[in-house]
């Protein structure tokens, strides 16, 4: 939905109370979306799915869950912009960023590792975030400056994590040269880290926030895949990279880095640099 600014003025920024109201609404909407995603997963035709492109899955459930979220947001805050993976949109000063099902390949193949991710951003900077794992009923919530929770319990990253004992996740994109990914992977393995990839960047970031993982790195992600998760990590005491942080960042994919502590952050930063160097050498 595009912002209606016909008089040339900018929308009034929400007050703290209005952001709190959005946070309460977000929690409710995220749970409803999670219920819809779970029902769709349980009723989907087994073994049937289509591809939009290489490794890019398409399910009717994506569109249906996003439509539900859009309708809920538009009914409450019609002045806010909405940007979704399926329906697109034009970012504005106040923007809701939606990934209705992150981990679509898992969802389509009957693997239960997927989630719903919703964030609210002011001028491109995340202020609210929610991630729901529909099958486990886990709900991660964050509000900037107010901490992060999992099913109501406060979150904290694993600050004592060491690179040579760390478990990290690394995503990759087919839009980038494979040698760059392999170089980044090789660097992390060389530091003694265990590396995995389970197919949902948003859920992986939530797991950094709650201590199940120690870091996440992906060279190119869309904002709907990561905005809520990065806020969760920040509010749980972790470190994140500098993208996305501005309104223009919501328009195109960028690099994502999140870590439990400075040592892990440094390791992942070096891995990212190794990947960039290898890509440039092609």
DRENRO-960307 format. One record per residue (C-alpha): residue number from 0; residue in one letter; x, y, z. Coordinates in steps of 0.001 Angstrom, whole numbers, always signed. Each point is the difference from the previous one (the first is absolute). Layout:
<pts>
<NUM, 'a', <X, Y, Z>>
...
</pts>
This chain:
<pts>
<0, 'x', <+0, +0, +0>>
<1, 'x', <+1387, +3384, -954>>
<2, 'x', <-44, +2921, +2379>>
<3, 'x', <-2614, +2595, -862>>
<4, 'x', <+1920, +3254, +312>>
<5, 'x', <-1905, +2103, -2499>>
<6, 'x', <+554, +3201, +1963>>
<7, 'x', <+3772, -522, -60>>
<8, 'x', <+229, -369, +3775>>
<9, 'x', <+1635, -2805, +1909>>
<10, 'x', <-2119, -2204, +2250>>
<11, 'x', <+70, +801, +3682>>
<12, 'x', <+2399, -2276, +1857>>
<13, 'x', <-1744, -2245, +2538>>
<14, 'x', <+279, +781, +3693>>
<15, 'x', <+1384, -2485, +2491>>
<16, 'x', <-3534, -971, +928>>
<17, 'x', <-899, -559, -3643>>
<18, 'x', <+3064, -2183, -498>>
<19, 'x', <-1034, -1989, +3073>>
<20, 'x', <-3445, -454, -1534>>
<21, 'x', <+1608, -1229, -3206>>
<22, 'x', <+2095, -2414, +2040>>
<23, 'x', <-3091, -1465, +1638>>
<24, 'x', <-1676, -241, -3394>>
<25, 'x', <+3082, -1615, -1518>>
<26, 'x', <+4, -2729, +2636>>
<27, 'x', <-3623, -824, -764>>
<28, 'x', <+444, +116, -3786>>
<29, 'x', <+3118, -2165, +126>>
<30, 'x', <-1783, -2685, +1990>>
<31, 'x', <-2942, -2, -2400>>
<32, 'x', <+2362, -244, -2950>>
<33, 'x', <+1812, -2870, +1709>>
<34, 'x', <-3283, -1843, +471>>
<35, 'x', <-813, +468, -3687>>
<36, 'x', <+3450, -1206, -1072>>
<37, 'x', <-275, -3076, +2217>>
<38, 'x', <-3420, -874, -1413>>
<39, 'x', <+1321, +410, -3536>>
<40, 'x', <+3020, -2198, +753>>
<41, 'x', <-2125, -2758, +1486>>
<42, 'x', <-2499, +13, -2882>>
<43, 'x', <+2372, +473, -2936>>
<44, 'x', <+17, -2641, -2780>>
<45, 'x', <+2966, -2204, +791>>
<46, 'x', <+2855, +112, -2490>>
<47, 'x', <-1572, +2712, -2155>>
<48, 'x', <+1711, +3353, -486>>
<49, 'x', <+1257, +2234, -2793>>
<50, 'x', <+3136, +2049, -564>>
<51, 'x', <+187, +3696, -872>>
<52, 'x', <+3680, -471, -886>>
<53, 'x', <+2998, -2075, +1081>>
<54, 'x', <-415, -863, +3693>>
<55, 'x', <-2875, +2511, +198>>
<56, 'x', <-3229, -1668, +1086>>
<57, 'x', <-3533, +1274, -474>>
<58, 'x', <-2956, -1079, +2116>>
<59, 'x', <-3519, +1365, +156>>
<60, 'x', <+445, +225, +3744>>
<61, 'x', <+2535, +2846, -317>>
<62, 'x', <-2541, +2215, -1721>>
<63, 'x', <-2843, -975, +2326>>
<64, 'x', <+1937, +665, +3210>>
<65, 'x', <+1338, +3295, -1333>>
<66, 'x', <-3521, +1071, -996>>
<67, 'x', <-1179, -690, +3557>>
<68, 'x', <+2831, +2075, +1487>>
<69, 'x', <-548, +2858, -2448>>
<70, 'x', <-3713, +119, +761>>
<71, 'x', <+605, +62, +3760>>
<72, 'x', <+2556, +2812, -290>>
<73, 'x', <-2044, +2069, -2453>>
<74, 'x', <-3073, -208, +2244>>
<75, 'x', <+1937, +1360, +2981>>
<76, 'x', <+2521, +2402, -1557>>
<77, 'x', <-1139, +933, -3524>>
<78, 'x', <+2574, +2802, -179>>
<79, 'x', <+2943, -2441, +263>>
<80, 'x', <+1781, -1429, -3045>>
<81, 'x', <+278, -3755, -444>>
<82, 'x', <+2854, -1848, -1695>>
<83, 'x', <-367, -3748, -438>>
<84, 'x', <+1941, -2770, -1660>>
<85, 'x', <-2996, -1102, -2055>>
<86, 'x', <-1979, +3202, -543>>
<87, 'x', <+2847, +2490, -218>>
<88, 'x', <-764, +3603, +875>>
<89, 'x', <+1660, +3372, +318>>
<90, 'x', <+1910, +711, +3243>>
<91, 'x', <-959, +3179, +1819>>
<92, 'x', <+969, +1806, +3195>>
<93, 'x', <-2188, -2486, +1922>>
<94, 'x', <+296, -3469, -1533>>
<95, 'x', <-1064, -3507, +946>>
<96, 'x', <+2333, -2613, -1483>>
<97, 'x', <-1423, -3497, -435>>
<98, 'x', <+1301, -3443, -831>>
<99, 'x', <-3112, -2187, +256>>
<100, 'x', <+1951, -3269, -110>>
<101, 'x', <+3767, +164, +293>>
<102, 'x', <+1402, -3425, -790>>
<103, 'x', <-2378, -691, -2865>>
<104, 'x', <+2132, -2854, -1339>>
<105, 'x', <-297, -1752, +3355>>
<106, 'x', <-3725, +728, +163>>
<107, 'x', <-609, -1313, -3520>>
<108, 'x', <+1919, -3221, +660>>
<109, 'x', <-1681, -702, +3325>>
<110, 'x', <+2899, +1077, +2205>>
<111, 'x', <-1254, +1857, +3060>>
<112, 'x', <+2811, +2560, +194>>
<113, 'x', <-1671, +3206, -1200>>
<114, 'x', <-1462, +3132, +1523>>
<115, 'x', <-2038, +3168, -431>>
<116, 'x', <+1990, +3234, +274>>
<117, 'x', <-1463, +3496, +429>>
<118, 'x', <+1796, +3254, +783>>
<119, 'x', <-1028, +3631, +352>>
<120, 'x', <+2554, +2604, -1083>>
<121, 'x', <+237, +3773, +294>>
<122, 'x', <+2088, +1499, -2818>>
<123, 'x', <+1388, -3475, -699>>
<124, 'x', <+1113, -697, +3573>>
<125, 'x', <-1746, -2893, +1716>>
<126, 'x', <-1974, +1000, +3084>>
<127, 'x', <-2119, -3114, +501>>
<128, 'x', <+512, -3615, -1000>>
<129, 'x', <-1806, -3312, +293>>
<130, 'x', <+936, -3498, -1120>>
<131, 'x', <-2338, -2945, +463>>
<132, 'x', <+850, -3678, -401>>
<133, 'x', <-3460, -1354, -824>>
<134, 'x', <+608, -3663, +853>>
<135, 'x', <+1641, +526, +3391>>
<136, 'x', <-2076, +2999, +1058>>
<137, 'x', <+3118, +2041, +727>>
<138, 'x', <-484, +3767, -274>>
<139, 'x', <+3014, +2327, +57>>
<140, 'x', <-794, +3692, +525>>
<141, 'x', <+2196, +3099, +167>>
<142, 'x', <-512, +3721, +461>>
<143, 'x', <+2976, +2298, -412>>
<144, 'x', <+1236, +1107, +3395>>
<145, 'x', <-2303, -2389, +1842>>
<146, 'x', <+1711, -3362, -453>>
<147, 'x', <-1030, -3243, -1671>>
<148, 'x', <-2025, -2972, +1198>>
<149, 'x', <-801, -3583, -933>>
<150, 'x', <-3512, -936, +1077>>
<151, 'x', <+176, +2793, +2555>>
<152, 'x', <+3386, -915, +1517>>
<153, 'x', <+2898, +2474, -440>>
<154, 'x', <+2655, -944, -2558>>
<155, 'x', <+3772, +251, +192>>
<156, 'x', <+2643, -1062, -2517>>
<157, 'x', <+2757, -2449, +1019>>
<158, 'x', <+2607, +2587, +900>>
<159, 'x', <+2613, -2578, +1069>>
<160, 'x', <+149, -1575, -3478>>
<161, 'x', <+3518, -484, -1437>>
<162, 'x', <+756, -238, -3731>>
<163, 'x', <+1615, -3439, +380>>
<164, 'x', <-3061, -1312, +1838>>
<165, 'x', <-2662, +1961, -1834>>
<166, 'x', <-2942, -1312, -1969>>
<167, 'x', <-820, +2418, -2785>>
<168, 'x', <-2268, +15, -3018>>
<169, 'x', <+916, +1215, -3460>>
<170, 'x', <-2517, +660, -2720>>
<171, 'x', <+855, +559, -3618>>
<172, 'x', <-1529, +1449, -3144>>
<173, 'x', <+87, -1385, -3534>>
<174, 'x', <+331, +3597, -1165>>
<175, 'x', <+3603, +16, +1248>>
<176, 'x', <+3022, -2045, -1117>>
<177, 'x', <+291, -3351, +1756>>
<178, 'x', <+3767, +411, +647>>
<179, 'x', <-773, +2951, +2271>>
<180, 'x', <-2284, -2121, +2167>>
<181, 'x', <+2553, -2809, +145>>
<182, 'x', <+2756, +2419, +1021>>
<183, 'x', <-2144, +1401, +2818>>
<184, 'x', <-909, -3520, +1096>>
<185, 'x', <+3643, -1078, -82>>
<186, 'x', <+1005, +2957, +2201>>
<187, 'x', <-2639, -809, +2619>>
<188, 'x', <+929, -3676, +32>>
<189, 'x', <+3651, +948, +291>>
<190, 'x', <-811, +1917, +3198>>
<191, 'x', <-1476, -3170, +1489>>
<192, 'x', <-3659, +947, -342>>
<193, 'x', <-2704, -2515, -804>>
<194, 'x', <-2054, +1197, -2963>>
<195, 'x', <-3507, -974, -998>>
<196, 'x', <-2724, +1154, -2353>>
<197, 'x', <-3579, -923, +725>>
<198, 'x', <-1961, +2065, -2490>>
<199, 'x', <-1638, +2896, +1853>>
<200, 'x', <+2085, +3116, +521>>
<201, 'x', <-2625, +1658, +2169>>
<202, 'x', <-253, -2986, +2317>>
<203, 'x', <+3789, -280, +94>>
<204, 'x', <+213, +3592, +1246>>
<205, 'x', <-2595, -752, +2676>>
<206, 'x', <+2205, -2881, +1112>>
<207, 'x', <+2986, +2321, +342>>
<208, 'x', <-2157, +2200, +2229>>
<209, 'x', <-976, -2881, +2272>>
<210, 'x', <+3427, -1663, +146>>
<211, 'x', <-606, -3065, -2165>>
<212, 'x', <+2505, +1393, -2482>>
<213, 'x', <+2923, +2369, +432>>
<214, 'x', <-111, +1871, -3293>>
<215, 'x', <-1516, +320, -3446>>
<216, 'x', <+1526, +1193, -3264>>
<217, 'x', <-1547, +369, -3439>>
<218, 'x', <+1498, +2096, -2806>>
<219, 'x', <-3319, +1072, -1527>>
<220, 'x', <-3454, +48, +1572>>
<221, 'x', <-3231, +1900, -485>>
<222, 'x', <-1190, +2151, +2880>>
<223, 'x', <-3098, -2145, +551>>
<224, 'x', <+2252, -2977, +746>>
<225, 'x', <+2036, +1702, +2707>>
<226, 'x', <-1407, +3255, +1397>>
<227, 'x', <-1920, -1559, +2890>>
<228, 'x', <+2774, -2474, +789>>
<229, 'x', <+2729, +2621, +108>>
<230, 'x', <-2007, +2061, +2469>>
<231, 'x', <-458, -3100, +2148>>
<232, 'x', <+3769, -527, +89>>
<233, 'x', <+657, +3650, +882>>
<234, 'x', <-2582, +51, +2762>>
<235, 'x', <+1358, -3285, +1378>>
<236, 'x', <+3425, +1629, +399>>
<237, 'x', <+1655, -1158, -3212>>
<238, 'x', <+1736, +1845, -2815>>
<239, 'x', <-1225, +545, -3541>>
<240, 'x', <+1395, +1552, -3174>>
<241, 'x', <-951, +3419, -1297>>
<242, 'x', <-2552, -1202, -2580>>
<243, 'x', <-2883, +697, -185>>
<244, 'x', <-123, +3288, +1841>>
<245, 'x', <-1467, +2549, -2398>>
<246, 'x', <-3150, +287, -2052>>
<247, 'x', <+1894, -558, -3258>>
<248, 'x', <+1311, -3321, +1357>>
<249, 'x', <-3493, -1493, -128>>
<250, 'x', <-71, +215, -3793>>
<251, 'x', <+2782, -2476, -817>>
<252, 'x', <+1738, -2973, +1655>>
<253, 'x', <+3151, +406, +2048>>
<254, 'x', <+2457, -1827, +2292>>
<255, 'x', <-1143, -1352, +3367>>
<256, 'x', <+2239, -675, +2984>>
<257, 'x', <-1063, -769, +3557>>
<258, 'x', <+2078, -1286, +2900>>
<259, 'x', <-274, -779, +3689>>
<260, 'x', <+3151, +1919, +986>>
<261, 'x', <+2921, +1996, -1457>>
<262, 'x', <+2217, -3071, -541>>
<263, 'x', <-2633, -1747, -2112>>
<264, 'x', <-753, +3249, -1799>>
<265, 'x', <+3672, +429, -892>>
<266, 'x', <+223, -3578, -1277>>
<267, 'x', <-3072, +398, -2184>>
<268, 'x', <+1171, +3393, -1265>>
<269, 'x', <+3268, -1603, -1070>>
<270, 'x', <-1883, -2875, -1639>>
<271, 'x', <-2139, +2479, -1900>>
<272, 'x', <+3117, +1875, -1155>>
<273, 'x', <+1580, -3268, -1172>>
<274, 'x', <-3118, -735, -1997>>
<275, 'x', <+12, +3435, -1595>>
<276, 'x', <+3662, -356, -954>>
<277, 'x', <-591, -3387, -1593>>
<278, 'x', <-2984, +1318, -1946>>
<279, 'x', <+2017, +2902, -1360>>
<280, 'x', <+2764, -2326, -1145>>
<281, 'x', <-2285, -1805, -2459>>
</pts>
